[in-house]
């Protein structure tokens, strides 16, 4: 069925369709092109399946644009949540928002029409942006993970590494590497961007010499960051576990010694507070002020430790969601090359698109500070109304910000 026949059918309609009926009929009729003209993957897809994929893609696009823009505005507007991790999260949101604005509309049209027919230039630009944004997202997640790891395990060098100019360089590197690695493909030196008839989409295809950069791109831009993230989190959990063990052992040893046998240093509530003689304290009537101040300081440190740990777990959730979104389509493409199960392919595509809008949902669920920042933007409140006690917004590597447990004259924070 060609476009003229479709227009004639719409023109011959004796009754006026509702907007929903019109869109549904347009989607169904436009996918007739798939059954006759497209020899690719989509020729095996039913009309209803392609319609479902198009609607899901459009919904994901709208949610992704709103959620990522909201996150960017919230992090920029609210100084209390602007920390090192937030800088990389803004970069991640920009990449996801670009994906939703540029890539997803054409993918939705691809499902509607059953093929990609927007010309050679867009057939090069769309996969270039898509692969680039995937690289930026994964490198930003890896950078946040490294930030968490250095803060927890190597706090002594944290302030020297995470200065403003170095943070800017790291973010620029994420973008330049992700897109720069594709330049040989863009120049048709190592594969090329074009239409793959077997898949019915624009992607990386072999060049005239039969070479393709897909495998190298997968290992360097996907597998390597994943390994870095996994190793960093394994080390983070190990450091936290050791520190908690040492903390419990230290507390057990302190409780086992009677108060009258403890050394003066062990009886002091905090090594950072000056010691005061009992006579001076009695004369001023402020003996209880130091234990109270110590308790307040300890409570603040516990809150800060919990906030840092929440951010660390939130980044882990982002990484796991990234894997959940991208691994299925990879496995499906390997084991179902002949598209015997079209529904699985559609689910795989939708999961990839879902990765562009799922991060703001994770922020809302797992971080109270981000929820407050979102409310500030949505309700148009001044940012000064935000009050984050014990906030991790101002990252500090100083061990005084986190509980310190002695271990053979060494200090470890977590």
N, C-alpha and C positions, 0 to 999 in steps of 0.2 A: 504494500500500500504506500503510494507516494504522498508528498505533501499536498498536492492539488486535490487528491481524493479525500484527504482528511479535512481540508478546508471546505470542500463541497458538502461533506457530511455535517460539519458544524453549521454551514449556511442553510442546509435544508431542514434543520431542526424546527419543528412546529411549536415546540414549547421551550420556554426559557429555563435553562439549567440553573441550579443553585451553584455558588462558587465551589462547594465541595464536589458536586457532581461533575462540574466542568473540568476541574483539575484532575479528578480520577479518570474521566473519559479521555482526557488529553494524554495522561500518562500511559493508559492502557493502549490506546491507538498508536502512540508514537513508538511503543516498543514492538509494533509489528515489523518495523525495519529490521529488528534483530533476527527474526525468523527467516528472512529472505536474503538480506544483503550482507550480513556480518558473518564471516566464517570463523570468527574467534571464539573465545571462551563463552561470551554472553549468548551465543546461539543455542546453548544448552540450558539457558535459564528461562524459567516460566515468566509470563508477564506479571503475575501477582508478586513473584519474588523480587523482580526488578523494581516494581512499584514500591514494595515495602522498603527496599534498600534506599531508594530515592527519598522517601519520606523520612526515614531514620537519619540519613545524611544531612538533610535540611535541618531537622531538629537539633542534631549534634552541633551543626554549624552555628545556629542561633545561640544555643546555650554556651558554646565555647567562646564566641565573641563577647557575650555579656559577662561571663565569669572571668575571663582573662583581663578584659578592660577594667572590670571592677577591682580585681586584685592589684593591677598596676596603679590605679588611682588611690586605692587604700594605702598601699605601701609608700607612695610618694607623699600623700597628704599627712600621714600620721608618723611623726618623728619617732615615737616610742617603739615602733616595730621595724624601723630602718636599721638593720644590722648587716653584717657581711653576708649571711645567708639570704637576706631579703634582696640584696643586689643581684645575686644569681637567680633568685626566684623571679624577679622582674624580667631578666633576660629570657628565662624559660617561658614566661607568660607572653612576651613579645613574639617569640618563635611560634608558640601555639596559636596566638591570635592571627599571625600572618598566614599560618596554615589554614585556619578557618576562613579567612577573608579571601584568599587567593586560590587555594587548592580544592577545598571542599565544594565550592559552587560548580566547578567543572566536573568533579566526580559525580555530583548529583545529576548533572545533565547527561553524563555518560550512562548512568543507570536509566534515565528517562528515555534516551534515544537508542540505547543498546550499543553504542559505539562512540568513539571520540572523533568528532569531525569539525574541529575548531582551527584547523590549519597547522602547518609545520612549526611555526614560531611558538605557538602555545604548546604544541606537543613536545617541544624542547624545554620551554620555561617551566611547565608544571612539574615534571619529574625532577628537574634541577632544584626547584624550591622544596619539593617534598623530601627528597633525600637530604638536602641541606638542613631543613628544620629538624629532621630526625637526629642528625648529628649534633646540632646545637642543643637540643633537649637532653640528649644523653650525656654530652660533655658538661652541661650545666649541673646535672644531677651528680655527676662524678666530682665536679668542683665543690659542690656543697658537702658531699661526703668527705672529701679530703679536709675541708674546713672543720667539720665536726671531729674528725680523727685527730688533727693537729691540736685543736683546742683541748681535747680530752687527754691525749697521750703525750703531747709535746708542748705544753703550755708555755715553756720557757722561751720558745722561738716564735710563738704565735704573733706577738706584736711586731716583730721584725718582718714577718712575711705578709701579713694582712694590713698593709697600708693602702690608702686610697688609690695611689697610682698603680700599685701592683694588682689591686682588685680590678681596676679598669683594664689593665693589660691581660689579665686572665679571661675576662669576658670577651674582649676583642679577639683573643686567640681562639675561643670557642667558635666564634662566627667565621673567622678567616680560615681556620683549618677545615671546618665542615664544608664550606663552599669552595675553598681553594683546592681541596682534594679532588673535586669534580671537574676542575678546569681541563685536564687531559681528555676527559670524556666529552666535555662541551666543545673542545677543539677537534674532536674526532680522531685524536691520537691514540686513545686507549678506550676502545668502544665508542658508542655514540648514543645520544638520546633520540628515540624514534618510536614509531608505532609497532607494537608486537602483535601480529595477527593471531598468534596462538592464545594470547591473554586478552586481546581486545582492548588494550590500554597502552598509553605512552609510558615508556620505561627505558632502562638501559638495555640496548641490544648490541650484538657483535658488530664491529666495524668491517671494512672491506677485507681485512686480514684475518677475520674470525676472532679477534680479541675482544674481551669484555672486562670491565673493571668491577663487575658486581661482586665477585668472590672476594677480591681484595678490600672492597668497600665494606663488605659485611664483617670481615675479620678485624680490620683496623679501626673502623668507625663504630662498630657495634660490640664485637667480642672483647676488644681490649678495654674500653671503658667499663664494661660489665665486670671483668676480672678485677679491675682496680676497685670498683665499688664493693664487690664481695670480700676482697682481702681487707679493705679498710673496716668494714663492718665486723668482720671476724675479729680483727684486732681490737676494735672498740669494745665489743662484748667481753673479750678476754680481759682487757684492762679494767673494765667496770667490775667484772666478777672477782678479779684479784683484789681490787680495792675494797669491795664489800667484805670479802673474807678477812682482809687485814683489819677492817673496821670492827667486825664482830670479835675478832681475837683480841684486839686492843681493848675493847669495852669489857670483854670477859676478864682479862687480866686486871683491869682497874677495879672491877667489882670484887675480885677475889682477895684483894689486899685490904685489911682493915684501915679505917680512916686515920687512926692514930699512928699507923706504921708507914703511911704514904709520905713520900718526899714532898717538900713544899711546892716544887714545880708541878708535881702531878695533881696537887690539890687546887692549883690555880685554874679557874674556869677557862681562861683563854690566854695564850702566850702573848697576844697582841695588846692586852690591857696592862697598864702599869700596876705594880704591886704597891699596896698602901698598908702601912702599919696599923695595927688595931687601935692604937691610941689616937692616931690622926683620924681614923675613921670614926671613932667614938665621939671625938670632940666636934666633928662636923655633922655628926648624925647621918652619914651617908654610907654606912657599911653595906647596906643592901642595894645600893645603886649599881655596883659593879656586877653582881650576879644577874640583876635584871637586865643590864645592858648586854651582858653576855648571851642571855637567853634570846633577846631581840635579835642580836647579830646572828646567832645560830639559826633562828627561824628564817631570817632573810637568806642565809646561805643555803638552807634546805630548799626554799622556794626557788632560788636561782638554779640550784642543781636540778630540780624537777623540771623547770622550764627548758633548760638546755637539753635534758633528756627527752622531753616531748618533741622538741624540734628535730632531734636526731631520729626518733622513731617516725616522725612525720616524713622526713626525707627517705627513710627506708620504705615507707608505704608508697611514696611516689615512685621509687625505683621498682618495687614489686608490681605496681599497677602498670608500669611501662612494659615490663616483661610479659605480664598477662595479656596486654593489648597487642604486642608484636609477635610473640612466639607462635600463637595458633596459626596465623596465615603462613608463617614460614614452614611449619610442619605440614600444613595442608598442601602447600605447593609442592613439597617433596614427595608426599605419599599419594597425592591425587592429581597427577600431571594431566590426566585425560578428562578431568572434571566429571567424574562419575557421581559426585555428590555436590551439586551446585549450591545447596543450602549452606554447606560448611564454608564454601568460599565467600558467600555473602556475609556470614557471621564473622569471618576473618577480616573482611574489609571494614565492617562496622566497628569491630574492636579497635582497629588501627585509628579510625576517625575518632573513636571515643577517647583515645589518649590525649586528644587536644582539648578536651573539656573536663576531664576527670580531676585534674589537679586542684582547681578551686574548690571542688566538692571535698577533697581530702583536707584542704586547709580549714574549711568550715567545721568539719567533723572533729579534727584532731587538735586544733589550736584555738584556745579561748581568746588570745590576743588578736588573732586574725578576724575572729567573729566580731569583736568589738570594733576593729578597724572598718570592717564592712558596714556595720551599723552607722559608724560615723559618716561614711560616704553616702549611704542610702538615705539617712535621715537628715543629711546636711548639717550635722553638728560640727562645732569647732573642734579641732583636734586636741585642744588643751583639756577637753573633758575626759580624754582617755587617761586613765591612771593605772599603770601596770607596776605594781609592787613586785619586786623580785623579778623584773622582766629580764629576759635574755636579749633584749634589743640591743643593748650596748655590750657587745661581746668584749670580754676582757680575759686575757690569758693568765692574769695574776692569780696565784694559788689561793690568795685570801678570799676570792669570790666563791670558792668551792671548798667543801670539807677536805682537810688535809690529814692524812694518816701517816704517822712516822713508820719507817721501815729501814732499820739499820742506818740511822742518821740520814736517810733520804726521804723526800716528800713526793707523794703521788696524789694527784687530784683527779676527780671524776665528776 
